Amino acid sequence: MRKAFIALGIFFAAIFSQNTLEAHCQMPCGIYHDDMVFDQIDQYVETMFKGITIICNSKFATPQDHNEVVRWIILKENSSNEMANLITTYFLQQKIKPGEDDTIKKLTSAHKLLFLIVQIKQRADKKLVEMFADEWEDFKLMFHVEGYECQIEMLKKRKREQLQNEKDKAKGGTGTAVVAPHDHDHDHDHDHDHDHDHDHDHDHDHNH
């Protein structure tokens, strides 16, 4: 019986290992896309500003003050770890390709972001968050085309418009025309045959 369990375990381990080796993406298709990652890190910046402000302004006069500060410190630590992991797995391991013209520029900026995250964890200084925010805006524009709307978001928007049209017609209105998503290079195909490049492939440096 024990041998049967061991054999079954080896079998499943072999299958898992094969699937892992065949995977072509650090992030499976559909889990993340650029705008979602941008929003997460934008939210991190806002959260750090608020948290550090509360920590610095606390008078530590009551147990509640102490409790609030401790909770913000824990959030600052955990959120920073999450962002460092996101920058590493999404950008360093997937989005930044070796040997491209701007690879060194992107790697340098990503390293600076990771270094600043460590500083934000260790200190309660809003200037560090400001430095991170400035670097993040420059870094973001290396991958993001201004005015770009992700195809997934466009499809969601189209569904919302269709539902609204149906409601309007039910009320006796004429509804509004639904605009189909425009074509661009960021198709988010889900045929699992693509290389999950998800680069916009636009040569926009957006140097500011």
C-alpha positions as CSV (number, residue, x, y, z in Angstrom):
1,M,0.0,0.0,0.0
2,R,2.8,2.4,0.9
3,K,4.6,1.6,-2.3
4,A,1.4,2.5,-4.2
5,F,1.2,5.9,-2.5
6,I,4.9,6.6,-3.3
7,A,4.4,5.6,-6.9
8,L,1.3,7.8,-7.2
9,G,3.3,10.7,-5.6
10,I,6.1,10.3,-8.1
11,F,3.6,10.2,-11.0
12,F,2.0,13.5,-10.0
13,A,5.4,15.1,-9.3
14,A,6.5,14.1,-12.8
15,I,3.4,15.6,-14.4
16,F,3.8,18.8,-12.3
17,S,7.5,19.1,-13.2
18,Q,6.7,18.6,-16.9
19,N,4.0,21.3,-16.9
20,T,6.4,23.7,-15.0
21,L,9.2,23.2,-17.5
22,E,6.9,23.7,-20.5
23,A,5.4,26.9,-19.1
24,H,6.6,29.9,-21.0
25,C,5.6,32.6,-18.6
26,Q,6.4,33.6,-15.1
27,M,2.8,34.9,-14.8
28,P,0.2,32.6,-16.4
29,C,-2.0,34.2,-19.0
30,G,-4.8,36.3,-17.7
31,I,-3.5,36.9,-14.2
32,Y,-1.8,40.2,-14.8
33,H,-1.7,42.8,-17.5
34,D,0.1,46.2,-17.6
35,D,-2.7,48.4,-16.4
36,M,-3.5,46.2,-13.5
37,V,0.1,46.2,-12.3
38,F,0.3,50.0,-12.8
39,D,-2.8,50.4,-10.6
40,Q,-1.4,48.1,-7.9
41,I,1.9,50.0,-7.6
42,D,0.1,53.4,-7.9
43,Q,-2.0,52.3,-4.9
44,Y,1.1,51.2,-3.0
45,V,2.5,54.8,-3.4
46,E,-0.7,56.3,-2.0
47,T,-0.9,53.8,0.8
48,M,2.7,54.5,1.9
49,F,2.1,58.3,1.9
50,K,-0.9,57.8,4.2
51,G,0.7,55.2,6.4
52,I,4.0,57.1,7.0
53,T,2.0,60.3,7.6
54,I,0.0,58.6,10.4
55,I,3.1,57.0,11.9
56,C,5.0,60.3,12.0
57,N,2.0,62.2,13.4
58,S,1.0,59.7,16.1
59,K,1.4,61.0,19.6
60,F,1.5,57.5,21.1
61,A,-0.7,58.8,23.9
62,T,-3.1,55.9,24.1
63,P,-3.0,52.1,23.5
64,Q,-5.1,52.8,20.4
65,D,-2.4,55.0,19.1
66,H,0.2,52.3,19.6
67,N,-2.1,49.7,18.0
68,E,-2.7,51.9,14.9
69,V,1.0,52.6,14.4
70,V,1.9,48.9,14.7
71,R,-0.8,48.0,12.1
72,W,0.5,50.6,9.7
73,I,4.1,49.3,10.2
74,I,2.9,45.8,9.4
75,L,1.0,47.0,6.3
76,K,4.1,49.0,5.2
77,E,6.3,45.9,5.5
78,N,3.9,43.5,3.8
79,S,2.9,45.9,1.0
80,S,6.5,46.6,0.3
81,N,7.3,42.9,0.1
82,E,4.4,42.4,-2.3
83,M,5.5,45.3,-4.6
84,A,9.1,44.0,-4.6
85,N,7.9,40.6,-5.6
86,L,5.6,42.1,-8.3
87,I,8.4,44.2,-9.8
88,T,10.7,41.1,-9.8
89,T,8.3,38.6,-11.2
90,Y,6.4,40.8,-13.7
91,F,9.0,43.2,-14.9
92,L,12.5,41.6,-14.3
93,Q,11.5,38.1,-15.1
94,Q,9.0,38.7,-17.9
95,K,8.7,42.2,-19.3
96,I,12.4,43.2,-19.6
97,K,14.0,41.3,-22.4
98,P,17.8,40.7,-22.6
99,G,19.6,42.4,-25.4
100,E,17.1,45.1,-26.3
101,D,18.2,48.8,-26.8
102,D,16.7,50.0,-23.5
103,T,17.3,46.9,-21.4
104,I,20.1,48.5,-19.3
105,K,17.9,51.6,-18.8
106,K,15.0,49.5,-17.6
107,L,17.1,47.2,-15.4
108,T,18.7,50.3,-13.7
109,S,15.3,51.8,-13.0
110,A,13.9,48.5,-11.7
111,H,16.9,48.1,-9.3
112,K,16.4,51.7,-8.0
113,L,12.7,50.9,-7.3
114,L,13.6,47.7,-5.4
115,F,16.3,49.6,-3.5
116,L,13.9,52.4,-2.5
117,I,11.3,49.8,-1.4
118,V,13.8,48.5,1.1
119,Q,14.4,52.0,2.3
120,I,10.7,52.6,2.7
121,K,10.4,49.5,4.8
122,Q,13.3,50.5,7.1
123,R,12.4,54.1,7.6
124,A,9.3,56.4,8.0
125,D,10.3,59.1,5.6
126,K,7.8,60.4,3.0
127,K,10.7,61.8,0.9
128,L,11.6,58.2,0.1
129,V,8.1,57.6,-1.1
130,E,8.3,60.7,-3.3
131,M,11.6,59.4,-4.8
132,F,9.9,56.1,-5.5
133,A,6.9,57.7,-7.0
134,D,9.1,59.8,-9.4
135,E,11.1,56.8,-10.5
136,W,8.0,54.7,-10.9
137,E,6.4,57.3,-13.2
138,D,9.5,57.3,-15.4
139,F,9.7,53.5,-15.3
140,K,6.0,53.0,-16.1
141,L,6.3,55.1,-19.3
142,M,9.0,52.7,-20.6
143,F,6.2,50.1,-21.0
144,H,3.0,52.1,-21.2
145,V,1.6,54.0,-24.2
146,E,-0.3,57.1,-23.1
147,G,-4.0,56.8,-23.8
148,Y,-3.8,53.0,-24.2
149,E,-6.7,50.9,-23.1
150,C,-6.2,47.2,-22.5
151,Q,-8.3,44.9,-24.7
152,I,-9.7,43.2,-21.7
153,E,-10.9,46.5,-20.2
154,M,-12.3,47.5,-23.6
155,L,-14.3,44.2,-23.7
156,K,-15.6,44.8,-20.2
157,K,-16.6,48.4,-21.2
158,R,-18.4,47.1,-24.2
159,K,-20.4,44.6,-22.1
160,R,-21.4,47.4,-19.7
161,E,-22.5,49.6,-22.6
162,Q,-24.6,46.7,-24.0
163,L,-26.3,46.2,-20.6
164,Q,-27.0,49.9,-20.3
165,N,-28.5,50.0,-23.8
166,E,-30.8,47.1,-22.9
167,K,-31.9,49.0,-19.8
168,D,-32.5,52.1,-21.8
169,K,-34.5,50.3,-24.4
170,A,-36.6,48.6,-21.7
171,K,-37.4,52.1,-20.4
172,G,-38.5,53.2,-23.8
173,G,-35.2,54.9,-24.8
174,T,-33.3,54.4,-28.0
175,G,-30.0,53.4,-26.4
176,T,-26.6,54.4,-27.6
177,A,-24.3,52.9,-30.2
178,V,-21.8,50.4,-28.9
179,V,-18.3,51.1,-30.2
180,A,-16.3,48.0,-30.9
181,P,-12.8,47.8,-29.4
182,H,-10.2,49.3,-31.6
183,D,-7.4,47.1,-32.9
184,H,-3.9,47.5,-31.5
185,D,-0.9,45.3,-30.9
186,H,-2.1,44.2,-27.4
187,D,-4.6,41.6,-28.2
188,H,-4.3,39.4,-25.0
189,D,-4.9,36.3,-27.1
190,H,-5.9,33.3,-25.0
191,D,-4.9,30.5,-27.4
192,H,-1.9,29.7,-25.2
193,D,0.3,29.6,-28.3
194,H,1.7,33.1,-27.8
195,D,4.8,33.9,-25.8
196,H,2.9,36.2,-23.4
197,D,5.1,39.0,-24.5
198,H,2.4,41.6,-23.8
199,D,4.9,44.3,-24.8
200,H,3.1,47.1,-26.6
201,D,6.0,47.1,-29.2
202,H,5.7,50.8,-29.6
203,D,8.9,52.6,-29.8
204,H,7.9,55.4,-27.4
205,D,10.6,56.3,-25.0
206,H,8.4,59.0,-23.4
207,N,11.5,60.8,-22.2
208,H,10.5,63.4,-19.8
